[in-house]
Amino acid sequence: MSRLSEKNCTACRVDSPLLSEADVHTALLQLPDWEIEDVGGINQLMRVYRFKNFVSALVFTQAVGELAEAYGHHPALLTEWGKVKVSWWTHKIHGVHENDVIMAAKTEQLFLTRFAT
């Protein structure tokens, strides 16, 4: 995961390629708590993070939002009592791009360094 989290996102265009199934599988080996979720025919990288209360979940949501702004790539975030669902995919290409894998790794690193208990 550290290798992925050290990468930077690249500008994504409408003709940018989706990651192949093999590349997604390789990435998931480095992100074992993440999975691919099909949402309306669009593959997304998804993970649910658990917290002891709503406030902790909200603080994590804000931190992920700040991370997303720093890289100009934004996830779907669903914050509930004691959990946050993070979903990364690239809207322009309707699926998973290398940027999504990089941002999932950065999200994981953020959680492990600041929020894991």
FIKE-855675 format. One record per residue: z, y, x of N, C-alpha, C, CB in turn; residue in one letter. Coordinates in pm, whole numbers, padded with zeros to 5 digits, always signed. Glycine has a CB too. Example, Ala and Ser with C-alpha at 12.3 -4.5 7.8 and 13.67 -1.06 7.14 Angstrom:
REM FIKE-855675
+00780-00569+01319+00780-00450+01230+00780-00330+01320+00905-00447+01131A;+00708-00225+01285+00714-00106+01367+00787+00003+01290+00572-00060+01408S;
//
This chain:
REM FIKE-855675
+00000-00120+00082+00000+00000+00000+00000+00125+00086+00119+00000-00093M;+00070+00123+00198+00078+00245+00277-00061+00292+00320+00166+00223+00400S;-00149+00199+00349-00284+00239+00389-00354+00314+00277-00365+00115+00430R;-00346+00264+00156-00406+00331+00042-00342+00467+00017-00393+00244-00083L;-00212+00475+00027-00142+00599-00006-00168+00707+00099+00007+00573-00018S;-00219+00670+00214-00251+00768+00319-00391+00826+00304-00236+00704+00455E;-00473+00766+00217-00608+00815+00196-00607+00938+00107-00697+00707+00135K;-00717+01013+00111-00734+01128+00023-00845+01100-00076-00763+01256+00103N;-00838+01163-00189-00941+01149-00290-01067+01223-00246-00893+01203-00426C;-01180+01174-00293-01307+01239-00267-01360+01294-00399-01410+01142-00201T;-01449+01392-00389-01508+01447-00511-01586+01337-00583-01602+01568-00479A;-01564+01326-00711-01629+01222-00791-01734+01287-00880-01525+01143-00877C;-01854+01226-00882-01962+01276-00966-01994+01173-01073-02089+01307-00880R;-02074+01212-01168-02111+01124-01278-02179+00996-01228-02204+01197-01375V;-02251+01005-01115-02320+00888-01062-02238+00812-00957-02452+00930-01002D;-02110+00847-00940-02024+00774-00848-02004+00631-00898-01887+00846-00832S;-01995+00536-00808-01983+00396-00851-01841+00360-00895-02026+00304-00740P;-01835+00273-00994-01708+00209-01029-01672+00113-00917-01717+00134-01167L;-01543+00085-00902-01504-00020-00807-01549-00155-00863-01350-00020-00782L;-01593-00241-00775-01632-00376-00816-01507-00454-00853-01711-00448-00705S;-01525-00564-00924-01411-00649-00959-01339-00696-00833-01456-00770-01042E;-01415-00729-00729-01355-00775-00603-01272-00664-00539-01465-00821-00505A;-01323-00540-00541-01248-00428-00484-01122-00399-00564-01337-00304-00478D;-01130-00410-00696-01012-00390-00780-00909-00499-00750-01050-00391-00930V;-00955-00623-00738-00864-00734-00707-00795-00711-00573-00942-00869-00705H;-00870-00668-00472-00812-00640-00341-00709-00529-00350-00923-00602-00241T;-00740-00425-00426-00645-00314-00443-00517-00361-00512-00710-00201-00522A;-00532-00445-00612-00415-00493-00685-00324-00579-00599-00458-00571-00808L;-00379-00640-00495-00295-00714-00400-00200-00619-00328-00383-00790-00298L;-00244-00495-00309-00160-00394-00245-00072-00319-00345-00246-00296-00170Q;-00102-00337-00473-00028-00270-00582+00017-00376-00683-00117-00160-00651L;+00107-00464-00643+00137-00581-00726+00197-00553-00863+00229-00669-00653P;+00256-00436-00884+00315-00405-01014+00217-00336-01108+00436-00318-00996D;+00096-00314-01060-00008-00249-01139-00099-00356-01197-00089-00148-01053W;-00166-00319-01307-00262-00412-01368-00378-00332-01426-00194-00499-01478E;-00483-00403-01456-00597-00342-01524-00576-00357-01674-00733-00406-01478I;-00591-00247-01744-00579-00247-01889-00710-00194-01947-00456-00160-01936E;-00766-00268-02042-00888-00226-02110-00847-00140-02229-00974-00349-02155D;-00889-00014-02227-00858+00079-02335-00991+00127-02393-00769+00200-02284V;-01026+00074-02507-01151+00113-02571-01273+00083-02486-01149+00258-02603G;-01269-00027-02412-01381-00066-02327-01382-00001-02190-01507-00035-02397G;-01279+00075-02158-01270+00142-02028-01153+00082-01951-01254+00297-02044I;-01181+00028-01832-01074-00024-01748-00993+00089-01688-01131-00114-01638N;-00860+00072-01691-00768+00169-01633-00664+00095-01552-00701+00255-01744Q;-00621+00156-01441-00507+00104-01366-00382+00151-01438-00508+00152-01215L;-00288+00061-01462-00171+00095-01542-00046+00030-01486-00191+00053-01688M;+00062+00106-01494+00193+00053-01461+00297+00124-01546+00225+00068-01310R;+00401+00049-01585+00515+00107-01655+00632+00110-01557+00551+00026-01786V;+00688+00228-01538+00806+00246-01454+00928+00255-01544+00794+00374-01364Y;+01037+00193-01504+01161+00191-01585+01268+00281-01521+01214+00045-01598R;+01344+00346-01609+01449+00439-01567+01574+00417-01651+01401+00586-01578F;+01686+00472-01605+01812+00450-01676+01828+00538-01799+01927+00474-01583K;+01746+00644-01811+01758+00732-01926+01632+00818-01940+01883+00822-01914N;+01629+00901-02041+01513+00985-02067+01496+01093-01961+01524+01049-02204F;+01607+01152-01918+01599+01262-01820+01536+01212-01690+01740+01320-01793V;+01576+01097-01643+01518+01041-01520+01368+01015-01537+01590+00910-01480S;+01331+00963-01653+01189+00939-01681+01112+01071-01683+01172+00865-01816A;+01171+01173-01740+01107+01303-01748+01089+01366-01609+01187+01396-01838L;+01188+01353-01525+01179+01407-01388+01066+01336-01312+01315+01389-01312V;+01055+01204-01329+00946+01130-01265+00811+01176-01320+00963+00978-01288F;+00802+01195-01449+00677+01242-01510+00635+01375-01448+00694+01257-01664T;+00727+01466-01432+00698+01596-01372+00652+01578-01228+00823+01687-01377Q;+00715+01489-01154+00676+01466-01014+00535+01408-01005+00777+01371-00946A;+00501+01317-01094+00365+01262-01096+00266+01372-01133+00355+01143-01197V;+00303+01458-01225+00217+01570-01261+00191+01662-01143+00279+01649-01375G;+00293+01689-01064+00277+01773-00945+00188+01704-00842+00414+01806-00884E;+00205+01574-00825+00120+01496-00735-00026+01504-00781+00167+01348-00729L;-00047+01486-00910-00183+01491-00966-00247+01627-00942-00179+01459-01116A;-00173+01732-00964-00226+01867-00943-00262+01888-00796-00124+01972-00987E;-00180+01836-00706-00206+01853-00563-00338+01789-00521-00091+01793-00481A;-00377+01682-00588-00499+01610-00552-00614+01635-00650-00471+01462-00545Y;-00590+01711-00754-00695+01741-00849-00747+01620-00925-00808+01806-00779G;-00659+01522-00945-00696+01401-01018-00577+01366-01107-00732+01280-00919H;-00601+01349-01236-00491+01348-01332-00487+01220-01415-00503+01467-01423H;-00369+01161-01430-00352+01039-01508-00315+01068-01653-00246+00950-01444P;-00311+00963-01730-00246+00968-01860-00101+00929-01836-00316+00872-01967A;-00010+01006-01892+00133+00980-01876+00197+00971-02013+00202+01091-01790L;+00268+00862-02037+00342+00846-02161+00488+00831-02124+00290+00723-02245L;+00568+00931-02160+00710+00931-02127+00790+00896-02252+00754+01069-02071T;+00874+00796-02238+00963+00753-02346+01102+00739-02290+00914+00619-02410E;+01198+00705-02376+01333+00684-02328+01332+00567-02230+01432+00658-02446W;+01366+00595-02105+01383+00491-02004+01255+00435-01945+01459+00381-02062G;+01139+00494-01975+01017+00442-01913+00906+00546-01915+00971+00314-01985K;+00816+00528-01818+00696+00612-01808+00578+00520-01781+00710+00720-01695V;+00478+00529-01866+00353+00455-01845+00255+00549-01777+00294+00400-01982K;+00203+00505-01661+00106+00583-01585-00026+00507-01587+00156+00608-01438V;-00133+00575-01625-00266+00514-01628-00363+00602-01551-00316+00495-01775S;-00429+00541-01453-00529+00612-01372-00666+00554-01401-00496+00602-01221W;-00764+00640-01426-00904+00604-01434-00983+00734-01419-00939+00530-01568W;-01111+00721-01397-01194+00839-01376-01278+00862-01499-01283+00824-01250T;-01253+00972-01565-01320+01005-01691-01471+01015-01674-01266+01135-01746H;-01516+01077-01565-01660+01099-01545-01741+00970-01541-01683+01175-01417K;-01680+00863-01490-01755+00738-01476-01703+00628-01569-01750+00689-01332I;-01607+00662-01652-01554+00570-01753-01501+00439-01693-01662+00538-01856H;-01417+00453-01592-01358+00334-01532-01284+00367-01403-01465+00231-01505G;-01262+00263-01324-01178+00274-01204-01265+00305-01082-01098+00143-01181V;-01229+00412-01016-01293+00460-00892-01191+00444-00780-01342+00611-00905H;-01236+00454-00657-01144+00445-00543-01032+00549-00554-01220+00464-00411E;-01063+00668-00607-00960+00772-00624-00843+00722-00708-01021+00896-00689N;-00873+00640-00808-00766+00590-00897-00672+00497-00822-00827+00518-01018D;-00729+00414-00738-00648+00323-00658-00562+00402-00559-00739+00222-00582V;-00623+00503-00498-00548+00589-00405-00433+00657-00477-00642+00694-00341I;-00459+00711-00595-00354+00781-00668-00247+00687-00721-00414+00858-00783M;-00285+00565-00757-00185+00465-00796-00093+00436-00677-00253+00333-00845A;-00150+00425-00559-00070+00400-00438+00021+00519-00408-00161+00371-00316A;-00029+00638-00426+00053+00758-00405+00165+00766-00509-00035+00885-00409K;+00135+00727-00632+00237+00724-00737+00346+00622-00701+00174+00688-00874T;+00303+00507-00654+00398+00402-00614+00487+00450-00500+00323+00274-00572E;+00426+00515-00401+00502+00567-00288+00603+00672-00335+00408+00626-00183Q;+00561+00760-00426+00650+00859-00483+00771+00792-00550+00575+00946-00585L;+00745+00692-00630+00853+00622-00698+00949+00557-00598+00797+00516-00794F;+00893+00486-00501+00977+00414-00404+01060+00506-00317+00892+00328-00316L;+01005+00621-00283+01078+00711-00192+01176+00805-00264+00980+00793-00114T;+01151+00833-00392+01236+00929-00461+01311+00879-00583+01155+01042-00501R;+01266+00766-00641+01323+00728-00770+01377+00586-00778+01220+00745-00874F;+01336+00499-00689+01382+00359-00696+01531+00354-00663+01301+00269-00598A;+01603+00275-00740+01748+00264-00716+01785+00127-00665+01825+00292-00844T;
//
